[in-house]
């Protein structure tokens, strides 16, 4: 729904609610908005395959930072690692 006029978004939501439960439509549209925001951090391809919460997007590591950290670990010879940070997986994608 990137760049969508609010009136168009309302029309889409109205049409979807005719065939699907309102809670499901609301969740799907909310996820679409969060993925738009997350694309700036992860790139569109990765953002499309992830699920987000508002806090998760705000607090997640940018892809460029995650790639830097992954490169440092590789340079240090690390071959095994457990990502136990309980985030949304931004660092894990780079690993």
C-alpha positions in Angstrom: 0.0 0.0 0.0 3.1 2.2 -0.4 2.2 5.6 -1.7 -1.5 4.8 -1.6 -3.9 7.6 -1.3 -5.8 7.3 2.1 -9.1 7.2 0.2 -7.8 4.3 -1.9 -6.7 2.5 1.3 -10.1 3.0 2.8 -11.7 1.6 -0.4 -9.4 -1.5 -0.3 -10.2 -2.0 3.4 -13.9 -1.7 2.8 -13.8 -4.2 -0.1 -11.7 -6.7 1.9 -14.1 -6.4 4.9 -17.0 -7.6 2.8 -15.3 -11.0 2.4 -13.1 -11.3 5.5 -13.4 -10.7 9.2 -12.6 -7.1 10.2 -9.9 -8.1 12.6 -8.1 -10.0 9.9 -8.3 -7.1 7.5 -7.1 -4.7 10.1 -4.1 -6.9 11.0 -3.2 -7.4 7.3 -3.3 -3.7 6.5 -1.4 -2.9 9.7 1.3 -5.4 8.7 1.5 -3.9 5.2 2.1 -0.4 6.8 4.8 -1.8 9.1 6.5 -3.6 6.2 6.6 -0.3 4.3 8.4 1.3 7.3 10.7 -1.7 7.7 11.8 -1.6 4.0 14.0 1.4 4.8 15.9 -0.8 7.4 15.9 -4.2 5.7 15.2 -3.6 2.0 11.9 -4.4 0.4 12.7 -8.1 -0.3 13.5 -8.9 3.3 10.8 -6.7 4.7 8.2 -8.6 2.6 9.1 -11.9 4.2 9.1 -10.7 7.8 6.4 -10.0 10.4 6.6 -6.8 12.5 5.3 -5.0 15.5 5.6 -1.3 15.8 8.2 -1.6 18.5 10.0 -4.3 16.6 10.4 -2.0 13.6 11.5 1.0 15.7 14.1 -1.0 17.7 15.4 -3.3 15.0 19.0 -3.2 13.7 19.4 -1.6 10.3 20.6 -4.1 7.6 23.8 -2.1 7.1 24.7 -2.4 10.8 23.8 -6.1 10.9 26.0 -6.7 7.8 28.9 -4.9 9.5 28.5 -7.0 12.6 28.3 -10.2 10.6 31.4 -9.3 8.7 33.3 -8.6 11.9 32.3 -12.1 13.3 33.4 -13.7 10.0 36.8 -11.9 10.1 37.2 -13.1 13.7 36.8 -16.7 12.6 33.5 -17.3 14.3 31.8 -20.3 12.6 29.0 -21.0 15.1 26.7 -18.5 16.8 23.4 -18.4 18.6 21.3 -15.2 18.2 19.6 -14.9 21.6 18.6 -11.2 21.5 14.9 -11.9 21.2 14.4 -9.3 18.5 12.7 -9.6 15.2 15.7 -11.2 13.5 17.4 -8.3 11.8 20.9 -9.4 12.9 20.1 -13.1 12.2 19.3 -12.3 8.5 22.8 -10.9 8.0 24.4 -13.9 9.7 
